[in-house]
Amino acid sequence: MSDTGSSEGTARLVVGPFNRVEGDLEVRLELAQGRVEAAFVSSPLFRGFERILEGRDPRDALVIAPRICGICSVSQSHAAALALAGVQGLVPTDNGRVATNLIVATENVADHLAHFHVFFMPDFARALYAERPWFPRVEARFKAAQGSAVRKALETRTTLLHVLGLLAGRWPHTLAIQPGGVTRGADARDKVRLAATLGAVRRALEEGLFGAKLERVAELSAREELDRWRAAGPEGDFRLFLDIAADLDLGRLGRAYDRYLSYGAYPGAEMPLYARGIFTPDGAGAVDLSAIAEDHTNARMEHRTHPHHPFDGSTLPDAEDETGYSWCKAPRLHGLPFETGAVARQMVDGQPLIRDIVQSEGGSVLARVVARLVETARTLIAMERWVHELTPGAPWCAQGTLPSHGRAAGLTEAARGALGHWLRVENGRIAGYQIIAPTTWNFSPRDAAGVPGPLEAALVGAPVRQGETTPVAVQHIVRSFDPCMVCTVH
């Protein structure tokens, strides 16, 4: 972080790079009267994956797209497979669908565990909070690289990733997920191993993170229940976080637009586990994919005259740029910024506790973290059910023929939110490939109308203490989104 001075009474602070964030991130803050008055979020690293894919055999996307990121590779693989399936008009087999759900959910739950224990909670073990009544417990449990909860969570995460060893062969960058399903089936012994693995993960979470059955967490339905859990609920790191949140008023920190987007997660025979849609202060609605467009006004990209739908988009760096402050484009739905992530999935799906928190207090650091933990419980319960649904001996992958022309969007939900791959095939080759990742939505720059992206809006009003050059409140807000910057720019 470096102080860039002040002008006309407004101090300016450049924050970055951030530790414990996947990839590069820089935030420029304008401060007034001890608070953030405006924020400008920059993704300073250009990746170029969309350009790399152009001109290749469409199936190459299954190999190249997962290498966008080492922690979201399964989600990228899934989006690529869905786009190819759409071009082929291919529907996965039942086994393929269920196995894919298990593979994607494993990565997402593993990411949730890593975020809470390794990326988010260690900030509260800083000496800054030494006088707080909860500090000794947090320091013992979450001090970076030393806390007992951190070590246990990493062990639990390792256990969970055994699911990928059984179903996907390896992680990251598996090739197991295909347009028609998966490349490897599971036999009866594999089902036993999968069930045992998930049972071990359940026990670890019920003993340490929640101190209660996953079902009790998943069934929380009102803000008052959360308050009762904090006051007299089972001991666990969930309750410890609620103590911190109440003491630091995290329910009023980091509010953006309360406007949420989800593509729907984990397809079922009739409906997904988590619904597709949008949720705004005006209520719930469907996602109009034709209304998605990317604005290049403040991105260091060419073609700034108007927003582009992803099927018509481009990724051409502007060598003469003098106005852009990020490599990240500004995706908009109906011209508006939307937040995505676990809180968006739970809001769209109608999880009553998360809706109550957001509708009573607004989206916040508290809402994002609680949504991620409630979703962890809900998803693991579903994973146990999916293992029983696997049918050894039934087909695992449907076969199809790739046409020489076509286009389709592969839409999935990564841990951090809505992920879309828009593929155009012409003459048997990739003519266009555009990717909008969750952090592209959440960390977007201002658009042509000057409207800030969700993080830029959420940072406004954050307190900055006198002489503080590393504003801890800013870091809490940034980490509450669980950014993956390497997925942001392509």
C-alpha positions in Angstrom: 0.0 0.0 0.0 1.2 3.5 -0.7 -0.2 6.9 0.1 -0.4 9.0 -3.1 -1.0 12.2 -1.3 -4.2 14.4 -1.3 -6.0 16.9 -3.4 -8.7 19.4 -2.4 -9.1 17.7 1.0 -9.4 14.2 -0.4 -6.6 11.8 0.5 -5.8 9.1 -1.9 -4.5 5.7 -1.0 -3.4 2.8 -3.3 -4.0 -0.6 -1.7 -2.2 -3.5 -3.2 -1.0 -6.1 -3.9 -3.2 -8.0 -1.5 -1.8 -11.1 0.3 -4.0 -14.2 0.6 -5.8 -13.3 -2.7 -5.5 -15.5 -5.8 -3.8 -13.3 -8.4 -3.1 -9.6 -8.6 -5.4 -6.9 -7.2 -5.0 -3.2 -6.7 -7.5 -0.7 -5.3 -7.3 3.0 -5.4 -9.2 4.8 -2.6 -10.3 8.4 -2.2 -10.8 9.2 1.4 -12.6 11.9 3.2 -13.4 12.3 6.9 -12.0 8.9 7.8 -14.0 7.0 5.3 -13.8 5.7 1.7 -15.5 8.2 -0.6 -14.8 6.4 -3.8 -13.0 3.2 -4.9 -11.4 2.2 -8.2 -10.6 -1.5 -8.5 -7.9 -2.7 -10.9 -7.1 -6.1 -12.2 -3.5 -5.4 -13.4 -2.7 -8.7 -15.1 -3.8 -9.4 -18.7 -4.2 -13.2 -19.4 -5.2 -13.5 -23.0 -6.9 -17.0 -22.8 -9.8 -15.9 -25.0 -7.3 -15.0 -27.8 -5.4 -18.2 -27.3 -8.5 -20.3 -28.0 -9.4 -18.5 -31.2 -8.8 -20.6 -34.4 -8.4 -23.9 -32.5 -10.5 -27.1 -32.6 -13.4 -26.4 -30.2 -12.5 -29.4 -28.2 -9.2 -27.8 -27.3 -11.2 -25.7 -24.8 -11.5 -28.7 -22.6 -7.7 -28.7 -22.2 -6.9 -24.9 -22.3 -9.8 -23.3 -20.4 -9.2 -25.2 -17.1 -5.7 -23.8 -17.1 -7.1 -20.3 -16.5 -6.8 -21.1 -12.8 -5.4 -23.7 -10.5 -8.2 -23.4 -7.9 -11.2 -23.0 -10.1 -10.1 -25.3 -12.9 -13.1 -27.7 -12.5 -15.6 -24.9 -12.9 -13.8 -23.7 -16.0 -13.8 -27.2 -17.4 -17.5 -27.6 -16.7 -18.4 -24.3 -18.4 -16.3 -25.3 -21.5 -18.0 -28.8 -21.6 -21.4 -27.2 -21.3 -20.7 -24.8 -24.2 -19.5 -27.7 -26.4 -22.6 -29.7 -25.3 -24.8 -26.8 -26.4 -23.2 -26.6 -29.8 -23.7 -30.4 -30.2 -27.2 -30.5 -28.8 -25.9 -33.1 -26.4 -27.5 -34.1 -23.1 -25.3 -35.8 -20.5 -26.3 -39.2 -19.2 -27.8 -39.4 -15.7 -24.6 -40.9 -14.3 -22.6 -38.2 -16.1 -24.7 -35.4 -14.7 -24.5 -36.7 -11.1 -20.8 -37.4 -11.2 -20.2 -34.0 -12.7 -22.2 -32.4 -9.9 -20.0 -34.3 -7.4 -16.8 -33.1 -9.1 -17.9 -29.5 -9.3 -19.3 -29.5 -5.8 -16.1 -30.9 -4.4 -14.0 -28.1 -5.8 -16.6 -25.5 -4.6 -16.8 -26.8 -1.0 -13.0 -27.1 -0.9 -12.8 -23.4 -1.9 -15.4 -22.4 0.7 -13.3 -24.1 3.4 -10.1 -22.6 2.2 -11.7 -19.1 2.0 -13.1 -19.1 5.5 -10.1 -20.7 7.3 -7.1 -19.5 5.3 -8.1 -16.3 3.5 -10.7 -14.6 5.6 -10.5 -15.4 9.3 -6.7 -14.8 9.8 -7.3 -11.1 9.4 -9.0 -11.1 12.8 -5.9 -12.6 14.4 -3.9 -9.4 13.9 -2.5 -7.5 16.8 -4.9 -4.7 15.8 -7.7 -6.6 17.5 -5.7 -7.8 20.6 -8.0 -6.0 23.0 -11.1 -7.6 21.7 -12.6 -10.3 24.0 -12.7 -12.9 21.2 -9.1 -12.3 20.2 -7.3 -15.1 22.2 -9.6 -17.7 20.6 -9.2 -16.3 17.1 -5.4 -16.2 17.5 -5.2 -19.8 18.7 -7.6 -21.0 15.9 -6.8 -18.8 12.9 -3.4 -17.2 13.1 -1.9 -17.5 9.6 -0.2 -20.8 9.0 -0.3 -21.6 12.7 -3.8 -21.7 14.0 -5.3 -25.1 14.9 -8.4 -24.5 12.9 -6.4 -23.6 9.8 -4.4 -26.8 10.0 -7.5 -28.9 10.6 -9.3 -27.3 7.7 -6.5 -28.0 5.3 -6.5 -31.7 6.4 -10.3 -31.8 5.9 -9.9 -30.2 2.5 -7.3 -32.8 1.5 -9.7 -35.5 2.5 -12.5 -34.0 0.5 -10.3 -33.8 -2.6 -10.1 -37.6 -2.6 -13.5 -37.4 -4.3 -11.7 -35.8 -7.3 -9.1 -38.6 -7.2 -11.8 -41.2 -7.5 -14.1 -39.5 -10.1 -11.8 -37.0 -12.0 -8.4 -38.7 -11.8 -6.6 -35.6 -10.8 -6.9 -32.0 -9.7 -6.4 -29.4 -11.0 -6.9 -29.5 -14.8 -8.8 -32.7 -15.0 -10.1 -33.9 -18.4 -12.8 -36.0 -16.8 -15.7 -33.6 -17.5 -16.9 -34.0 -21.1 -19.9 -32.6 -23.0 -21.8 -35.8 -22.6 -20.8 -36.7 -19.0 -17.6 -38.0 -17.5 -14.7 -40.2 -18.8 -14.6 -42.6 -15.8 -17.4 -44.5 -14.1 -17.6 -45.5 -10.5 -18.2 -49.1 -9.3 -19.8 -50.3 -6.1 -16.5 -50.1 -4.2 -16.0 -46.5 -5.4 -19.4 -45.6 -4.0 -18.4 -47.0 -0.6 -15.1 -45.0 -0.7 -17.0 -41.8 -1.8 -19.5 -42.2 1.0 -16.7 -42.8 3.6 -14.9 -39.7 2.4 -17.9 -37.5 2.6 -18.7 -38.9 6.0 -15.2 -38.0 7.3 -15.6 -34.5 6.0 -19.1 -34.2 7.6 -17.7 -35.3 11.0 -14.8 -32.7 10.8 -17.2 -29.9 9.9 -19.7 -30.8 12.6 -17.0 -31.1 15.2 -15.0 -28.0 14.5 -16.6 -25.5 12.1 -20.3 -25.8 13.2 -20.4 -27.8 16.4 -23.7 -29.1 15.2 -25.3 -31.3 12.5 -25.1 -29.9 9.0 -28.9 -30.2 8.8 -29.3 -27.7 11.7 -27.1 -25.2 9.8 -28.9 -25.7 6.5 -32.3 -25.2 8.2 -31.5 -21.8 9.7 -34.3 -19.5 8.6 -34.2 -16.2 10.4 -31.8 -13.5 11.6 -33.1 -14.0 15.1 -32.0 -17.6 15.0 -28.5 -16.5 14.1 -28.5 -14.2 17.1 -29.6 -17.1 19.4 -26.8 -19.2 17.9 -24.3 -16.6 18.8 -25.7 -16.2 22.3 -26.1 -19.8 23.3 -25.5 -22.0 20.3 -23.0 -24.9 20.0 -19.3 -24.1 20.3 -17.6 -23.9 17.0 -15.9 -21.5 14.6 -19.2 -20.5 13.1 -20.3 -19.2 16.5 -16.9 -17.5 16.9 -17.4 -15.7 13.6 -20.8 -14.6 14.8 -19.2 -13.1 17.9 -16.7 -11.2 15.8 -19.4 -10.0 13.4 -21.6 -8.7 16.2 -18.7 -6.9 17.9 -17.4 -5.3 14.7 -20.8 -4.7 13.1 -19.9 -6.7 10.0 -23.6 -6.7 9.1 -23.3 -3.1 8.2 -20.0 -3.2 6.4 -19.5 -3.7 2.7 -23.0 -3.3 1.3 -23.2 -3.1 -2.5 -26.4 -3.0 -4.6 -28.3 -6.0 -3.1 -28.7 -7.1 -6.7 -27.8 -10.8 -7.3 -27.3 -13.1 -10.2 -27.0 -16.9 -10.3 -26.9 -19.3 -13.4 -28.2 -22.1 -11.2 -26.0 -24.8 -9.7 -25.9 -28.6 -9.9 -28.5 -29.8 -12.5 -31.0 -32.3 -11.4 -33.3 -34.6 -13.3 -36.0 -31.9 -13.1 -34.4 -28.8 -11.5 -31.0 -27.7 -10.2 -30.1 -27.9 -6.5 -29.8 -24.1 -6.5 -32.1 -22.1 -8.8 -31.2 -19.9 -11.8 -32.4 -16.3 -11.7 -31.9 -12.9 -10.4 -32.9 -11.2 -7.1 -33.1 -7.5 -6.7 -34.8 -5.1 -4.2 -37.8 -5.4 -6.5 -38.0 -9.2 -6.1 -37.0 -12.3 -8.0 -36.9 -12.9 -11.7 -35.5 -14.9 -14.6 -32.1 -14.3 -16.2 -32.4 -12.8 -19.7 -29.1 -13.9 -21.2 -29.6 -11.6 -24.2 -29.4 -8.7 -21.8 -25.8 -9.5 -20.7 -23.2 -7.1 -22.2 -19.6 -6.1 -21.4 -18.6 -2.5 -21.3 -15.0 -1.6 -22.2 -15.1 2.1 -21.2 -12.6 1.8 -18.3 -11.0 -1.5 -19.4 -7.7 -1.3 -21.3 -9.5 -2.7 -24.4 -10.4 -1.6 -27.9 -14.1 -1.3 -29.0 -15.3 1.1 -26.3 -18.1 2.8 -28.3 -20.8 0.5 -27.0 -21.2 -2.6 -24.8 -20.9 -6.0 -26.4 -22.9 -9.2 -25.9 -20.4 -12.0 -25.2 -21.2 -13.7 -28.5 -20.1 -10.5 -30.2 -17.4 -9.6 -27.8 -13.7 -9.1 -28.3 -10.5 -9.1 -26.2 -8.1 -6.7 -28.0 -5.7 -4.8 -25.7 -5.6 -1.1 -26.5 -1.9 -0.1 -27.0 -2.8 3.6 -26.9 -5.0 3.4 -23.9 -5.0 6.5 -21.6 -8.3 6.1 -19.8 -8.7 2.6 -18.7 -7.7 1.6 -15.1 -8.2 -2.1 -15.3 -7.9 -5.1 -17.6 -11.2 -6.2 -16.3 -14.3 -5.4 -18.5 -17.5 -4.3 -16.9 -20.3 -7.0 -17.4 -23.8 -5.7 -17.0 -27.3 -7.2 -17.0 -29.9 -4.9 -18.4 -27.2 -2.2 -18.1 -26.8 -2.8 -14.3 -24.0 -4.3 -12.2 -24.9 -7.5 -10.4 -23.2 -9.3 -7.5 -22.6 -13.0 -7.7 -21.3 -15.7 -5.4 -22.7 -17.9 -2.6 -24.9 -15.1 -1.3 -26.4 -14.7 -4.8 -27.1 -18.4 -5.1 -28.8 -18.6 -1.8 -30.8 -15.4 -2.4 -32.0 -16.6 -5.8 -32.7 -20.1 -4.4 -34.8 -18.5 -1.6 -32.8 -19.7 1.4 -34.7 -18.0 4.2 -31.9 -17.0 6.5 -29.8 -15.3 3.8 -32.9 -13.6 2.4 -33.8 -12.3 5.9 -30.3 -11.0 6.5 -30.1 -9.2 3.2 -33.6 -7.8 3.2 -33.3 -6.6 6.8 -29.7 -5.3 6.8 -28.5 -5.4 3.2 -25.8 -7.5 1.6 -22.7 -7.2 3.7 -19.6 -8.9 4.9 -21.7 -10.9 7.3 -24.2 -11.9 4.6 -21.5 -13.2 2.2 -19.7 -15.2 4.9 -22.8 -16.7 6.4 -24.1 -17.6 2.9 -20.9 -19.4 2.1 -21.1 -21.4 5.4 -24.7 -22.3 5.0 -24.1 -23.3 1.4 -21.2 -25.5 2.5 -23.7 -27.5 4.8 -26.4 -27.6 2.1 -24.0 -28.8 -0.6 -22.3 -31.5 1.4 -25.7 -32.9 2.3 -26.6 -33.0 -1.4 -23.3 -34.6 -2.3 -24.1 -37.5 0.1 -27.4 -38.0 -1.7 -25.7 -37.9 -5.2 -23.3 -40.7 -4.3 -26.3 -43.0 -3.7 -27.8 -41.9 -7.1 -24.8 -43.2 -9.0 -25.6 -46.4 -10.9 -22.7 -48.7 -11.7 -23.0 -50.3 -15.1 -25.2 -47.6 -16.5 -23.8 -45.2 -19.2 -21.5 -42.5 -18.0 -21.0 -40.4 -21.1 -23.1 -39.7 -24.2 -21.5 -39.3 -27.5 -22.2 -36.5 -30.1 -20.9 -35.0 -33.3 -19.4 -31.5 -33.4 -21.0 -29.5 -36.2 -18.9 -27.1 -38.3 -21.0 -24.1 -37.3 -22.8 -23.2 -34.1 -22.8 -21.3 -30.9 -23.7 -21.8 -27.3 -23.1 -20.5 -23.8 -21.8 -22.8 -21.1 -23.2 -21.5 -17.8 -22.2 -22.9 -14.4 -21.6 -21.7 -10.8 -18.1 -21.7 -9.5 -17.5 -21.2 -5.8 -17.3 -17.5 -6.3 -20.4 -17.3 -8.5 -21.7 -17.1 -12.0 -19.3 -18.3 -14.7 -20.1 -18.2 -18.4 -18.3 -19.3 -21.5 -19.7 -18.1 -24.8 -18.5 -20.2 -27.8 -18.8 -19.5 -31.5 -17.8 -22.2 -34.0 -17.3 -21.5 -37.7 -15.8 -23.8 -40.3 -15.0 -26.3 -37.5 -12.9 -23.8 -35.6 -13.4 -21.5 -32.6 -14.3 -18.1 -34.1 -15.1 -16.5 -30.8 -14.7 -17.4 -27.2 -15.6 -15.0 -24.4 -15.5 -15.7 -20.7 -17.2 -13.8 -17.9 -16.0 -15.1 -14.5 -17.6 -14.3 -11.1 -14.8 -11.9 -10.1 -15.3 -10.1 -13.5 -18.8 -9.3 -12.3 -17.9 -8.5 -8.7 -14.7 -6.5 -9.4 -15.7 -4.7 -12.6 -14.6 -1.1 -13.2 -17.0 1.7 -13.9 -19.1 1.5 -17.0 -19.9 4.3 -19.6 -22.4 5.8 -17.2 -19.8 6.0 -14.5 -21.6 3.3 -12.4 -19.1 1.5 -10.1 -18.9 -2.3 -10.0 -20.1 -4.2 -6.9 -16.8 -4.1 -5.0 -16.3 -0.4 -5.8 -19.7 0.3 -4.4 -19.3 -1.9 -1.4 -16.1 -0.1 -0.3 -17.8 3.3 -0.1 -18.2 4.2 3.5 -15.6 1.8 4.8 -13.8 3.3 7.8 -10.1 4.1 7.6 -8.4 4.9 10.9 -6.1 7.8 11.4 -2.6 6.8 10.1 -3.9 3.5 8.8 -2.1 2.6 5.6 -3.5 -0.9 5.4 -7.2 -0.3 6.1 -8.4 -3.5 7.7 -12.1 -2.8 7.0 -11.2 -2.6 3.3 -9.5 -5.9 3.5 -12.5 -7.5 5.2 -14.8 -6.3 2.4 -12.5 -7.4 -0.4 -12.0 -10.8 1.1 -15.8 -11.2 1.8 -16.2 -11.5 -2.0 -13.5 -14.3 -2.1 -11.8 -12.9 -5.3 -10.1 -15.0 -7.8 -8.2 -12.4 -9.8 -6.6 -14.9 -12.2 -10.1 -15.9 -13.5 -11.0 -12.2 -13.9 -9.3 -11.2 -17.1 -8.9 -13.3 -20.2 
